[in-house]
């Protein structure tokens, strides 16, 4: 007990299989309300490093996909700044051209005069980016069934086996879906999905082919692999819990956490309408939902805002994201990149994913390519092109000077950046 009181080390783990006194936790039925225990947030530099650079990586991969899908293989800046701006995930204060010029070994800039003679910046992919994008497409095709399974499980988690596309859009990067999944992915599975019109006039994705067999959560599958089938049947499952060095726990918190781990576990794929949301039993179900949701993601993390629209579909109470703060041994909230990212602790060994998905490996290659180009640019190895370039493989739709000015011509000159972030090591 003494090490727990003084503070647990980074390698300390609460046991997830509580065999002794298992019946004790089951005395806490739904007459008991939530225990008023608050655990402090402690910065974890190791897991923060796993989040650093994720925003730029996501935006870069999206732009690569947009340019690659264009039949001409190149786009003028006003297209990316206008029609596609909302898909890029860039801060509104950041110019698209500024972002593109940060990575010259991915995005190649050239200029084409409009009808008024003004040079308009266009962007295409470099040979290295084209090669890597082709590899990414091949990896997705190879593991498309895995991505399909993740989307199906996400829909099964919801009440009506349906989610609005706007909600899925927020999670598509985390699930490994392509940016244009509605056109390139969903139509391939007409016997599995159906696009429906919702009562609020939005479009939703509904699962029309339901699994014949019971779906086991990741927590249950881990217990089964450890030959603990009886614990799965009885619901006697606890979560893998660990804290970084120097976290420290009060005796009251330790006792509460030990008892909470022994409470009945309700699978997120089971109906939970009978649970009282004001109890610890219900809270354990909510933790189980997000534990499963994060396991459905490629990199076992997602921005907190991405789950903001899941309350009603997943039958969650008000302020459901408070479980992230109450259980810092299961989830870590990183505040990097001017947002809050929820990371599943058990999925990481240091800053590295324990089980790496091939899609994640491709993203790492993109990150390293971005890092290389950023450093080379800062060393002055890339010079800005001023003269017009005539490219035989691009068919230009030349616009007038007035039209180009209407598409935010002020973004054409980029600002130099002095902040270097770590994308890969």
ZAZATOR-594954 format. One record per residue (C-alpha): residue in one letter; x, y, z; residue number from 0. Coordinates in steps of 0.05 Angstrom, whole numbers, padded with zeros to 5 digits. Layout:
BEGIN
residu = a	x = X	y = Y	z = Z	num = NUM
...
//
This chain:
BEGIN
residu = x	x = 00000	y = 00000	z = 00000	num = 0
residu = x	x = 00057	y = 00048	z = 00016	num = 1
residu = x	x = 00080	y = 00057	z = -00057	num = 2
residu = x	x = 00009	y = 00075	z = -00076	num = 3
residu = x	x = 00005	y = 00129	z = -00023	num = 4
residu = x	x = 00073	y = 00159	z = -00041	num = 5
residu = x	x = 00059	y = 00159	z = -00115	num = 6
residu = x	x = 00062	y = 00104	z = -00167	num = 7
residu = x	x = 00116	y = 00099	z = -00220	num = 8
residu = x	x = 00105	y = 00100	z = -00294	num = 9
residu = x	x = 00108	y = 00024	z = -00298	num = 10
residu = x	x = 00058	y = 00013	z = -00242	num = 11
residu = x	x = -00008	y = -00018	z = -00264	num = 12
residu = x	x = -00071	y = -00031	z = -00226	num = 13
residu = x	x = -00090	y = -00104	z = -00239	num = 14
residu = x	x = -00149	y = -00111	z = -00285	num = 15
residu = x	x = -00167	y = -00180	z = -00259	num = 16
residu = x	x = -00192	y = -00173	z = -00187	num = 17
residu = x	x = -00200	y = -00244	z = -00164	num = 18
residu = x	x = -00197	y = -00233	z = -00089	num = 19
residu = x	x = -00263	y = -00211	z = -00057	num = 20
residu = x	x = -00298	y = -00205	z = -00123	num = 21
residu = x	x = -00365	y = -00204	z = -00090	num = 22
residu = x	x = -00350	y = -00140	z = -00051	num = 23
residu = x	x = -00359	y = -00095	z = -00110	num = 24
residu = x	x = -00425	y = -00125	z = -00128	num = 25
residu = x	x = -00455	y = -00101	z = -00062	num = 26
residu = x	x = -00457	y = -00033	z = -00094	num = 27
residu = x	x = -00521	y = -00037	z = -00132	num = 28
residu = x	x = -00558	y = 00021	z = -00162	num = 29
residu = x	x = -00579	y = 00049	z = -00095	num = 30
residu = x	x = -00510	y = 00079	z = -00089	num = 31
residu = x	x = -00495	y = 00145	z = -00123	num = 32
residu = x	x = -00431	y = 00170	z = -00153	num = 33
residu = x	x = -00374	y = 00173	z = -00103	num = 34
residu = x	x = -00347	y = 00245	z = -00099	num = 35
residu = x	x = -00274	y = 00232	z = -00116	num = 36
residu = x	x = -00233	y = 00280	z = -00157	num = 37
residu = x	x = -00166	y = 00259	z = -00186	num = 38
residu = x	x = -00119	y = 00314	z = -00209	num = 39
residu = x	x = -00094	y = 00323	z = -00280	num = 40
residu = x	x = -00019	y = 00314	z = -00286	num = 41
residu = x	x = 00019	y = 00331	z = -00349	num = 42
residu = x	x = 00048	y = 00270	z = -00385	num = 43
residu = x	x = 00104	y = 00293	z = -00431	num = 44
residu = x	x = 00112	y = 00224	z = -00461	num = 45
residu = x	x = 00040	y = 00217	z = -00484	num = 46
residu = x	x = 00040	y = 00291	z = -00504	num = 47
residu = x	x = 00095	y = 00274	z = -00554	num = 48
residu = x	x = 00049	y = 00221	z = -00585	num = 49
residu = x	x = -00001	y = 00277	z = -00600	num = 50
residu = x	x = 00047	y = 00330	z = -00624	num = 51
residu = x	x = 00044	y = 00343	z = -00699	num = 52
residu = x	x = -00021	y = 00304	z = -00708	num = 53
residu = x	x = -00060	y = 00365	z = -00733	num = 54
residu = x	x = -00012	y = 00382	z = -00788	num = 55
residu = x	x = -00006	y = 00309	z = -00808	num = 56
residu = x	x = -00081	y = 00301	z = -00815	num = 57
residu = x	x = -00087	y = 00365	z = -00856	num = 58
residu = x	x = -00029	y = 00346	z = -00901	num = 59
residu = x	x = -00056	y = 00277	z = -00916	num = 60
residu = x	x = -00125	y = 00306	z = -00931	num = 61
residu = x	x = -00095	y = 00356	z = -00981	num = 62
residu = x	x = -00053	y = 00301	z = -01013	num = 63
residu = x	x = -00117	y = 00260	z = -01023	num = 64
residu = x	x = -00154	y = 00320	z = -01052	num = 65
residu = x	x = -00099	y = 00337	z = -01102	num = 66
residu = x	x = -00088	y = 00264	z = -01121	num = 67
residu = x	x = -00162	y = 00253	z = -01134	num = 68
residu = x	x = -00165	y = 00312	z = -01182	num = 69
residu = x	x = -00161	y = 00289	z = -01254	num = 70
residu = x	x = -00108	y = 00342	z = -01271	num = 71
residu = x	x = -00064	y = 00324	z = -01212	num = 72
residu = x	x = -00059	y = 00396	z = -01191	num = 73
residu = x	x = -00102	y = 00452	z = -01162	num = 74
residu = x	x = -00099	y = 00527	z = -01157	num = 75
residu = x	x = -00094	y = 00557	z = -01087	num = 76
residu = x	x = -00163	y = 00588	z = -01091	num = 77
residu = x	x = -00194	y = 00519	z = -01098	num = 78
residu = x	x = -00162	y = 00495	z = -01034	num = 79
residu = x	x = -00176	y = 00560	z = -00998	num = 80
residu = x	x = -00248	y = 00561	z = -01020	num = 81
residu = x	x = -00285	y = 00497	z = -01038	num = 82
residu = x	x = -00242	y = 00450	z = -00996	num = 83
residu = x	x = -00223	y = 00495	z = -00938	num = 84
residu = x	x = -00273	y = 00464	z = -00890	num = 85
residu = x	x = -00245	y = 00394	z = -00900	num = 86
residu = x	x = -00173	y = 00412	z = -00884	num = 87
residu = x	x = -00178	y = 00421	z = -00809	num = 88
residu = x	x = -00133	y = 00482	z = -00809	num = 89
residu = x	x = -00141	y = 00541	z = -00761	num = 90
residu = x	x = -00179	y = 00598	z = -00793	num = 91
residu = x	x = -00121	y = 00644	z = -00778	num = 92
residu = x	x = -00073	y = 00601	z = -00819	num = 93
residu = x	x = -00068	y = 00612	z = -00894	num = 94
residu = x	x = -00073	y = 00550	z = -00935	num = 95
residu = x	x = -00014	y = 00573	z = -00978	num = 96
residu = x	x = 00028	y = 00583	z = -00915	num = 97
residu = x	x = 00014	y = 00511	z = -00894	num = 98
residu = x	x = 00030	y = 00482	z = -00963	num = 99
residu = x	x = 00096	y = 00520	z = -00969	num = 100
residu = x	x = 00119	y = 00491	z = -00902	num = 101
residu = x	x = 00126	y = 00423	z = -00936	num = 102
residu = x	x = 00158	y = 00434	z = -01004	num = 103
residu = x	x = 00178	y = 00361	z = -01012	num = 104
residu = x	x = 00104	y = 00342	z = -01012	num = 105
residu = x	x = 00071	y = 00402	z = -01045	num = 106
residu = x	x = 00104	y = 00430	z = -01107	num = 107
residu = x	x = 00085	y = 00502	z = -01123	num = 108
residu = x	x = 00085	y = 00533	z = -01192	num = 109
residu = x	x = 00051	y = 00593	z = -01223	num = 110
residu = x	x = 00003	y = 00603	z = -01281	num = 111
residu = x	x = -00020	y = 00672	z = -01305	num = 112
residu = x	x = -00094	y = 00687	z = -01305	num = 113
residu = x	x = -00128	y = 00725	z = -01362	num = 114
residu = x	x = -00103	y = 00790	z = -01331	num = 115
residu = x	x = -00031	y = 00767	z = -01329	num = 116
residu = x	x = -00027	y = 00758	z = -01254	num = 117
residu = x	x = 00012	y = 00696	z = -01233	num = 118
residu = x	x = -00033	y = 00649	z = -01194	num = 119
residu = x	x = -00001	y = 00596	z = -01149	num = 120
residu = x	x = -00018	y = 00524	z = -01165	num = 121
residu = x	x = 00002	y = 00462	z = -01126	num = 122
residu = x	x = 00016	y = 00390	z = -01146	num = 123
residu = x	x = 00046	y = 00331	z = -01110	num = 124
residu = x	x = 00120	y = 00316	z = -01112	num = 125
residu = x	x = 00143	y = 00247	z = -01137	num = 126
residu = x	x = 00157	y = 00225	z = -01066	num = 127
residu = x	x = 00087	y = 00246	z = -01044	num = 128
residu = x	x = 00056	y = 00211	z = -01104	num = 129
residu = x	x = 00093	y = 00146	z = -01088	num = 130
residu = x	x = 00074	y = 00149	z = -01015	num = 131
residu = x	x = 00001	y = 00164	z = -01031	num = 132
residu = x	x = -00002	y = 00104	z = -01078	num = 133
residu = x	x = 00025	y = 00061	z = -01022	num = 134
residu = x	x = -00028	y = 00089	z = -00975	num = 135
residu = x	x = -00083	y = 00072	z = -01025	num = 136
residu = x	x = -00057	y = 00001	z = -01031	num = 137
residu = x	x = -00054	y = -00007	z = -00955	num = 138
residu = x	x = -00125	y = 00017	z = -00948	num = 139
residu = x	x = -00149	y = -00032	z = -01001	num = 140
residu = x	x = -00114	y = -00089	z = -00965	num = 141
residu = x	x = -00144	y = -00071	z = -00898	num = 142
residu = x	x = -00210	y = -00044	z = -00922	num = 143
residu = x	x = -00249	y = -00100	z = -00887	num = 144
residu = x	x = -00216	y = -00081	z = -00821	num = 145
residu = x	x = -00239	y = -00009	z = -00830	num = 146
residu = x	x = -00309	y = -00035	z = -00849	num = 147
residu = x	x = -00311	y = -00075	z = -00784	num = 148
residu = x	x = -00293	y = -00013	z = -00744	num = 149
residu = x	x = -00348	y = 00028	z = -00775	num = 150
residu = x	x = -00399	y = -00028	z = -00765	num = 151
residu = x	x = -00381	y = -00033	z = -00691	num = 152
residu = x	x = -00387	y = 00042	z = -00683	num = 153
residu = x	x = -00458	y = 00039	z = -00711	num = 154
residu = x	x = -00475	y = -00021	z = -00667	num = 155
residu = x	x = -00455	y = 00022	z = -00607	num = 156
residu = x	x = -00510	y = 00071	z = -00624	num = 157
residu = x	x = -00583	y = 00063	z = -00604	num = 158
residu = x	x = -00613	y = 00055	z = -00673	num = 159
residu = x	x = -00550	y = 00027	z = -00708	num = 160
residu = x	x = -00546	y = 00095	z = -00742	num = 161
residu = x	x = -00505	y = 00159	z = -00737	num = 162
residu = x	x = -00509	y = 00226	z = -00774	num = 163
residu = x	x = -00455	y = 00234	z = -00826	num = 164
residu = x	x = -00433	y = 00297	z = -00791	num = 165
residu = x	x = -00416	y = 00256	z = -00729	num = 166
residu = x	x = -00378	y = 00204	z = -00770	num = 167
residu = x	x = -00342	y = 00260	z = -00807	num = 168
residu = x	x = -00310	y = 00280	z = -00741	num = 169
residu = x	x = -00284	y = 00210	z = -00730	num = 170
residu = x	x = -00266	y = 00189	z = -00802	num = 171
residu = x	x = -00192	y = 00203	z = -00794	num = 172
residu = x	x = -00189	y = 00164	z = -00729	num = 173
residu = x	x = -00227	y = 00106	z = -00760	num = 174
residu = x	x = -00180	y = 00103	z = -00820	num = 175
residu = x	x = -00234	y = 00125	z = -00870	num = 176
residu = x	x = -00214	y = 00164	z = -00932	num = 177
residu = x	x = -00234	y = 00238	z = -00933	num = 178
residu = x	x = -00286	y = 00224	z = -00988	num = 179
residu = x	x = -00312	y = 00159	z = -00956	num = 180
residu = x	x = -00385	y = 00175	z = -00974	num = 181
residu = x	x = -00368	y = 00171	z = -01048	num = 182
residu = x	x = -00309	y = 00122	z = -01048	num = 183
residu = x	x = -00325	y = 00074	z = -00990	num = 184
residu = x	x = -00399	y = 00071	z = -00972	num = 185
residu = x	x = -00424	y = 00053	z = -01043	num = 186
residu = x	x = -00381	y = -00010	z = -01041	num = 187
residu = x	x = -00424	y = -00038	z = -00985	num = 188
residu = x	x = -00496	y = -00026	z = -01005	num = 189
residu = x	x = -00515	y = -00091	z = -00971	num = 190
residu = x	x = -00486	y = -00066	z = -00905	num = 191
residu = x	x = -00501	y = 00009	z = -00902	num = 192
residu = x	x = -00558	y = 00054	z = -00923	num = 193
residu = x	x = -00558	y = 00130	z = -00927	num = 194
residu = x	x = -00622	y = 00157	z = -00897	num = 195
residu = x	x = -00654	y = 00225	z = -00887	num = 196
residu = x	x = -00661	y = 00244	z = -00814	num = 197
residu = x	x = -00718	y = 00282	z = -00782	num = 198
residu = x	x = -00676	y = 00345	z = -00778	num = 199
residu = x	x = -00662	y = 00339	z = -00853	num = 200
residu = x	x = -00591	y = 00315	z = -00842	num = 201
residu = x	x = -00564	y = 00252	z = -00875	num = 202
residu = x	x = -00547	y = 00192	z = -00832	num = 203
residu = x	x = -00511	y = 00125	z = -00842	num = 204
residu = x	x = -00551	y = 00064	z = -00819	num = 205
residu = x	x = -00527	y = -00007	z = -00810	num = 206
residu = x	x = -00576	y = -00052	z = -00846	num = 207
residu = x	x = -00538	y = -00118	z = -00839	num = 208
residu = x	x = -00535	y = -00137	z = -00766	num = 209
residu = x	x = -00483	y = -00186	z = -00740	num = 210
residu = x	x = -00510	y = -00256	z = -00728	num = 211
residu = x	x = -00464	y = -00268	z = -00670	num = 212
residu = x	x = -00452	y = -00229	z = -00606	num = 213
residu = x	x = -00400	y = -00174	z = -00611	num = 214
residu = x	x = -00349	y = -00177	z = -00556	num = 215
residu = x	x = -00316	y = -00113	z = -00532	num = 216
residu = x	x = -00240	y = -00107	z = -00531	num = 217
residu = x	x = -00241	y = -00114	z = -00455	num = 218
residu = x	x = -00279	y = -00179	z = -00461	num = 219
residu = x	x = -00235	y = -00205	z = -00517	num = 220
residu = x	x = -00173	y = -00192	z = -00475	num = 221
residu = x	x = -00204	y = -00231	z = -00417	num = 222
residu = x	x = -00222	y = -00288	z = -00464	num = 223
residu = x	x = -00150	y = -00290	z = -00491	num = 224
residu = x	x = -00128	y = -00297	z = -00418	num = 225
residu = x	x = -00177	y = -00355	z = -00409	num = 226
residu = x	x = -00223	y = -00317	z = -00363	num = 227
residu = x	x = -00289	y = -00335	z = -00397	num = 228
residu = x	x = -00325	y = -00341	z = -00331	num = 229
residu = x	x = -00307	y = -00269	z = -00313	num = 230
residu = x	x = -00336	y = -00247	z = -00380	num = 231
residu = x	x = -00401	y = -00284	z = -00368	num = 232
residu = x	x = -00408	y = -00255	z = -00297	num = 233
residu = x	x = -00387	y = -00185	z = -00316	num = 234
residu = x	x = -00329	y = -00185	z = -00267	num = 235
residu = x	x = -00281	y = -00145	z = -00309	num = 236
residu = x	x = -00236	y = -00087	z = -00291	num = 237
residu = x	x = -00198	y = -00039	z = -00334	num = 238
residu = x	x = -00123	y = -00035	z = -00343	num = 239
residu = x	x = -00102	y = 00025	z = -00302	num = 240
residu = x	x = -00034	y = 00060	z = -00298	num = 241
residu = x	x = -00006	y = 00127	z = -00279	num = 242
residu = x	x = 00056	y = 00165	z = -00299	num = 243
residu = x	x = 00112	y = 00175	z = -00249	num = 244
residu = x	x = 00097	y = 00226	z = -00195	num = 245
residu = x	x = 00022	y = 00223	z = -00202	num = 246
residu = x	x = 00007	y = 00204	z = -00130	num = 247
residu = x	x = -00059	y = 00178	z = -00103	num = 248
residu = x	x = -00093	y = 00192	z = -00036	num = 249
residu = x	x = -00116	y = 00133	z = 00005	num = 250
residu = x	x = -00189	y = 00152	z = -00006	num = 251
residu = x	x = -00178	y = 00151	z = -00081	num = 252
residu = x	x = -00143	y = 00084	z = -00079	num = 253
residu = x	x = -00199	y = 00052	z = -00040	num = 254
residu = x	x = -00252	y = 00081	z = -00086	num = 255
residu = x	x = -00215	y = 00058	z = -00149	num = 256
residu = x	x = -00206	y = -00012	z = -00122	num = 257
residu = x	x = -00281	y = -00017	z = -00106	num = 258
residu = x	x = -00300	y = 00015	z = -00172	num = 259
residu = x	x = -00260	y = -00036	z = -00211	num = 260
residu = x	x = -00300	y = -00092	z = -00178	num = 261
residu = x	x = -00367	y = -00064	z = -00200	num = 262
residu = x	x = -00407	y = -00100	z = -00254	num = 263
residu = x	x = -00382	y = -00088	z = -00324	num = 264
residu = x	x = -00436	y = -00075	z = -00377	num = 265
residu = x	x = -00414	y = -00086	z = -00448	num = 266
residu = x	x = -00422	y = -00024	z = -00491	num = 267
residu = x	x = -00458	y = -00068	z = -00542	num = 268
residu = x	x = -00512	y = -00086	z = -00491	num = 269
residu = x	x = -00575	y = -00047	z = -00476	num = 270
residu = x	x = -00562	y = -00001	z = -00416	num = 271
residu = x	x = -00629	y = 00034	z = -00410	num = 272
residu = x	x = -00641	y = 00001	z = -00342	num = 273
residu = x	x = -00580	y = 00034	z = -00311	num = 274
residu = x	x = -00587	y = 00095	z = -00266	num = 275
residu = x	x = -00540	y = 00149	z = -00294	num = 276
residu = x	x = -00527	y = 00174	z = -00223	num = 277
residu = x	x = -00489	y = 00112	z = -00201	num = 278
residu = x	x = -00418	y = 00086	z = -00205	num = 279
residu = x	x = -00445	y = 00025	z = -00242	num = 280
residu = x	x = -00470	y = 00070	z = -00298	num = 281
residu = x	x = -00404	y = 00108	z = -00298	num = 282
residu = x	x = -00367	y = 00043	z = -00308	num = 283
residu = x	x = -00410	y = 00030	z = -00369	num = 284
residu = x	x = -00393	y = 00099	z = -00396	num = 285
residu = x	x = -00319	y = 00086	z = -00386	num = 286
residu = x	x = -00330	y = 00020	z = -00422	num = 287
residu = x	x = -00362	y = 00056	z = -00481	num = 288
residu = x	x = -00303	y = 00103	z = -00490	num = 289
residu = x	x = -00253	y = 00048	z = -00477	num = 290
residu = x	x = -00284	y = 00010	z = -00535	num = 291
residu = x	x = -00291	y = 00072	z = -00578	num = 292
residu = x	x = -00217	y = 00089	z = -00571	num = 293
residu = x	x = -00200	y = 00017	z = -00588	num = 294
residu = x	x = -00240	y = 00025	z = -00653	num = 295
residu = x	x = -00194	y = 00082	z = -00674	num = 296
residu = x	x = -00130	y = 00069	z = -00712	num = 297
residu = x	x = -00085	y = 00104	z = -00662	num = 298
residu = x	x = -00126	y = 00096	z = -00598	num = 299
residu = x	x = -00138	y = 00170	z = -00590	num = 300
residu = x	x = -00186	y = 00224	z = -00613	num = 301
residu = x	x = -00199	y = 00297	z = -00600	num = 302
residu = x	x = -00248	y = 00308	z = -00544	num = 303
residu = x	x = -00293	y = 00350	z = -00588	num = 304
residu = x	x = -00302	y = 00292	z = -00636	num = 305
residu = x	x = -00346	y = 00255	z = -00586	num = 306
residu = x	x = -00388	y = 00316	z = -00567	num = 307
residu = x	x = -00446	y = 00293	z = -00612	num = 308
residu = x	x = -00448	y = 00222	z = -00586	num = 309
residu = x	x = -00489	y = 00233	z = -00523	num = 310
residu = x	x = -00558	y = 00214	z = -00550	num = 311
residu = x	x = -00536	y = 00161	z = -00600	num = 312
residu = x	x = -00496	y = 00124	z = -00547	num = 313
residu = x	x = -00547	y = 00134	z = -00492	num = 314
residu = x	x = -00500	y = 00176	z = -00449	num = 315
residu = x	x = -00518	y = 00225	z = -00393	num = 316
residu = x	x = -00504	y = 00299	z = -00390	num = 317
residu = x	x = -00431	y = 00318	z = -00380	num = 318
residu = x	x = -00410	y = 00247	z = -00399	num = 319
residu = x	x = -00340	y = 00268	z = -00418	num = 320
residu = x	x = -00325	y = 00281	z = -00344	num = 321
residu = x	x = -00305	y = 00208	z = -00340	num = 322
residu = x	x = -00240	y = 00227	z = -00375	num = 323
residu = x	x = -00221	y = 00271	z = -00315	num = 324
residu = x	x = -00246	y = 00221	z = -00263	num = 325
residu = x	x = -00205	y = 00164	z = -00292	num = 326
residu = x	x = -00136	y = 00192	z = -00311	num = 327
residu = x	x = -00107	y = 00122	z = -00302	num = 328
residu = x	x = -00147	y = 00098	z = -00362	num = 329
residu = x	x = -00150	y = 00160	z = -00405	num = 330
residu = x	x = -00100	y = 00216	z = -00412	num = 331
residu = x	x = -00123	y = 00285	z = -00436	num = 332
residu = x	x = -00068	y = 00318	z = -00476	num = 333
residu = x	x = -00075	y = 00393	z = -00485	num = 334
residu = x	x = -00026	y = 00399	z = -00543	num = 335
residu = x	x = -00044	y = 00430	z = -00610	num = 336
residu = x	x = -00092	y = 00480	z = -00578	num = 337
residu = x	x = -00143	y = 00425	z = -00566	num = 338
residu = x	x = -00157	y = 00367	z = -00519	num = 339
residu = x	x = -00140	y = 00298	z = -00544	num = 340
residu = x	x = -00163	y = 00236	z = -00506	num = 341
residu = x	x = -00110	y = 00181	z = -00507	num = 342
residu = x	x = -00121	y = 00109	z = -00484	num = 343
residu = x	x = -00062	y = 00097	z = -00437	num = 344
residu = x	x = -00060	y = 00021	z = -00443	num = 345
residu = x	x = -00049	y = 00025	z = -00518	num = 346
residu = x	x = 00018	y = 00060	z = -00512	num = 347
residu = x	x = 00087	y = 00040	z = -00489	num = 348
residu = x	x = 00118	y = 00108	z = -00479	num = 349
residu = x	x = 00099	y = 00149	z = -00540	num = 350
residu = x	x = 00095	y = 00088	z = -00585	num = 351
residu = x	x = 00032	y = 00048	z = -00601	num = 352
residu = x	x = 00038	y = -00023	z = -00576	num = 353
residu = x	x = -00002	y = -00053	z = -00634	num = 354
residu = x	x = 00011	y = -00011	z = -00696	num = 355
residu = x	x = -00039	y = -00012	z = -00753	num = 356
residu = x	x = -00011	y = -00010	z = -00824	num = 357
residu = x	x = -00050	y = 00054	z = -00836	num = 358
residu = x	x = -00014	y = 00085	z = -00776	num = 359
residu = x	x = 00053	y = 00063	z = -00805	num = 360
residu = x	x = 00037	y = 00099	z = -00871	num = 361
residu = x	x = 00019	y = 00161	z = -00832	num = 362
residu = x	x = 00086	y = 00158	z = -00797	num = 363
residu = x	x = 00120	y = 00156	z = -00865	num = 364
residu = x	x = 00082	y = 00219	z = -00884	num = 365
residu = x	x = 00102	y = 00251	z = -00819	num = 366
residu = x	x = 00176	y = 00237	z = -00831	num = 367
residu = x	x = 00171	y = 00263	z = -00902	num = 368
residu = x	x = 00139	y = 00327	z = -00875	num = 369
residu = x	x = 00193	y = 00334	z = -00823	num = 370
residu = x	x = 00248	y = 00326	z = -00875	num = 371
residu = x	x = 00217	y = 00379	z = -00921	num = 372
residu = x	x = 00206	y = 00427	z = -00864	num = 373
residu = x	x = 00278	y = 00423	z = -00841	num = 374
residu = x	x = 00305	y = 00428	z = -00912	num = 375
residu = x	x = 00262	y = 00490	z = -00924	num = 376
residu = x	x = 00287	y = 00522	z = -00859	num = 377
residu = x	x = 00358	y = 00511	z = -00884	num = 378
residu = x	x = 00342	y = 00547	z = -00949	num = 379
residu = x	x = 00346	y = 00486	z = -00994	num = 380
residu = x	x = 00281	y = 00503	z = -01029	num = 381
residu = x	x = 00277	y = 00569	z = -01067	num = 382
residu = x	x = 00211	y = 00602	z = -01084	num = 383
residu = x	x = 00193	y = 00597	z = -01157	num = 384
residu = x	x = 00173	y = 00662	z = -01190	num = 385
residu = x	x = 00172	y = 00648	z = -01265	num = 386
residu = x	x = 00114	y = 00615	z = -01300	num = 387
residu = x	x = 00120	y = 00541	z = -01312	num = 388
residu = x	x = 00085	y = 00505	z = -01369	num = 389
residu = x	x = 00068	y = 00434	z = -01348	num = 390
residu = x	x = 00045	y = 00385	z = -01401	num = 391
residu = x	x = 00011	y = 00339	z = -01351	num = 392
residu = x	x = -00035	y = 00392	z = -01321	num = 393
residu = x	x = -00094	y = 00421	z = -01357	num = 394
residu = x	x = -00104	y = 00491	z = -01331	num = 395
residu = x	x = -00172	y = 00524	z = -01323	num = 396
residu = x	x = -00147	y = 00595	z = -01327	num = 397
residu = x	x = -00189	y = 00646	z = -01290	num = 398
residu = x	x = -00194	y = 00721	z = -01295	num = 399
residu = x	x = -00159	y = 00769	z = -01249	num = 400
residu = x	x = -00225	y = 00790	z = -01218	num = 401
residu = x	x = -00245	y = 00717	z = -01204	num = 402
residu = x	x = -00179	y = 00699	z = -01173	num = 403
residu = x	x = -00182	y = 00760	z = -01127	num = 404
residu = x	x = -00250	y = 00736	z = -01105	num = 405
residu = x	x = -00218	y = 00672	z = -01080	num = 406
residu = x	x = -00175	y = 00704	z = -01026	num = 407
residu = x	x = -00116	y = 00726	z = -01068	num = 408
residu = x	x = -00086	y = 00755	z = -01005	num = 409
residu = x	x = -00067	y = 00684	z = -00983	num = 410
residu = x	x = -00016	y = 00676	z = -01038	num = 411
residu = x	x = 00043	y = 00704	z = -00999	num = 412
residu = x	x = 00061	y = 00659	z = -00941	num = 413
residu = x	x = 00089	y = 00679	z = -00873	num = 414
residu = x	x = 00155	y = 00649	z = -00850	num = 415
residu = x	x = 00149	y = 00605	z = -00789	num = 416
residu = x	x = 00201	y = 00597	z = -00735	num = 417
residu = x	x = 00168	y = 00543	z = -00694	num = 418
residu = x	x = 00193	y = 00472	z = -00707	num = 419
residu = x	x = 00151	y = 00416	z = -00680	num = 420
residu = x	x = 00170	y = 00343	z = -00676	num = 421
residu = x	x = 00134	y = 00299	z = -00727	num = 422
residu = x	x = 00178	y = 00238	z = -00721	num = 423
residu = x	x = 00242	y = 00214	z = -00692	num = 424
//
